[in-house]
């Protein structure tokens, strides 16, 4: 490991030194030990996986990315050799953040690469694989996570597989190796597994080898499935963590990829590969002769984690006062509960202390200008000029604007333009300062986004000139403030971002309001044409409406009369119409009309209002006058005295005409309700009828 890795490895162990030494009793749970294991594995991969380890800001992609991790030194030398040979490489890692570091390394070295991890979409996976496998592909590296890139992928164009770290499950690593061992592979495939010496990774690999051997025996003998699936116990995890810890605490310098730093850091790569092959053969030989019973009793060190140098410490667990892993020196912070001493130390002044960082003067406070506040554009120019002079005076550089990486060239041009403005900046004159103060008072700085939205909604609801009603909507402003704002708004509304949206919201609202007023006027004119609209009102249905009509004319007359009574823009109108229908004695047996919902009544009323509006707008004055004269004649016939008995000839015709007037339908209509008598109040009892379905 490198010096930085040893430093972080020590810090991780010292943070939970009691759990590492096994002297904490039952307090350290298995989850706590698993967390330590994961942190140690991250340290073995690269110390930059921890926040604060990478030097910066500014953060740079430089040689320190390789020098601070032994695996990266090894990988750097290996890839240079493979690139010279014309090989292509697959790199697998358990952690996607390791792939991020490898991406930075690839960019730094100029290696072209592809990447697949758990967050890669299916289409992107297919495209990356096809791009890598196509003939004469320029992609040298393929970065994959072991789990996401282990199944369903054919990468036979590569002949080198690098396992940057090992998985607990040996089958996952085997599946990763098989990505290159597929049908169609024509070259010899080499697999390199990176393992940090004298660290927890040796024990992880040993555990995986145990599982692999146990799986082979289980498949052969068909038993001991439960033992094969067991996870590492608490004692085994403790043994993994303790492995190599003493060596790391005692060492004062880091390890390079090829030995101790400064001893043989530039030794040949082939020598290191030879040593790795020997260690692999030793481990394989160690496990290939073990039987099932031996593996079930086998522990990570061949004994319990509490056995050390032939002595068992199980009985002495509670007496472990001194750890065999000695942490670095710790100093307890002095605590004092004396109030006098506290204030004496707090107020103690031993002379001015030098400030390590010079304080930058505070930037001039500028007013936040929003487009809906309608400030003078000149104010923004003066504020920008003042800010540019402040940056020039304090030596501040223009930052790179935020944006996409693809537009980096344009962003750099914008930065250069802003920097040129700073370099050429001049301070505000006295006249400009006074002008700035004056312009800051002319806009609507006390109007926020909520006030603006309420103004737009109120203008659309009541009209742009209804200042009193709009002031009710804008609850934080007076009528005068609303009027002043409205006058400026209608002169400069095109300065607002997305002004078409707000403009059409107001105009469409005004049109809806005007349409409601016109419909109310048409309905009122229609009602004034009849003395008893509930009985006399006539509608000019269109042909399409007549063919599909399921409501009777009596029901339509009732709906129009109730609309005129309550108002067509009343809140909760159709719930009120439903209640009126249920309370009216005219429809006590009309199940169809009684069962209409407010939504259905709303649709029918909209049709009726449209019919009335079309009739009143399309009919001329003579037509309306003729209808009024017919109604007057019918009323005169109704008011004449009834004929005496025996004189049926004239009376029958008159009664039939009266019935036709009250029903509002032609004689003989089977769907209209008929009446037997004419009462003074005009009420009629409808007969039962069949309804067209």
Secondary structure, 3 states (H helix, E strand, C coil): CCHHHHHHHHHHHHHCHHHHHCCCCCCCCHHHHHHHHHHHHHHHHCHHHCCCCCCCCCCCCCCHHHHCCHHHHHHHHHHHHHHHHCCCEEEEECCHHHHHHHHHHHHHHCCCEEEECCCCCHHHHHHHHHHHHCCCCCCCEEEEECCCCCCCCCCCCCCEEEECCCCCCHHHHHHHHCCCCCCCCCCCCEEEECCCCCCHHHHHHHHHHHHHHHHHHHHHHCCCHHHHHCCCCHHHHHHHHHCCHHHHHHCCCCECCCCECCCCCCCCHHHHHHHHHHHHHHHHHHHHCCCHHHHHHCCCCCCCCCEECCEECCCCHHHCCCCCCCCCCCCCCCCCCCHHHHHHHHCCCCCCCCCCCCCCCCCCCCCCCCHHHCCCHHHHHHHHHHHHHHHHHCCCCCCCCCCCHHHHHHHHHHHHHHHHHHHCCCCCCHHHHHHHHHHCCCCCCCCCHHHHHHHHHHHHHHCCCCHHHHHHHCCCCCHHHHHHHHHHHHHHHHHCCCHHHHHHHHHHHHHHHHHHHHHHHHHHHHHHCCCCHHHHCCCCCCHHHHHCCCCCHHHHHHHHHHHHHHCCCCCCHHHHHHHHHHHCHHHCCCHHHHCCCHHHHHHHHHHHHHHHHHHHHHCCHHHHHHHHHHHHHHHHHHHCCCCCCCCHHHHHHHHHHHHHHHHCCCCCCCCCCCCCCCCCCCCCCCCCCCCCC
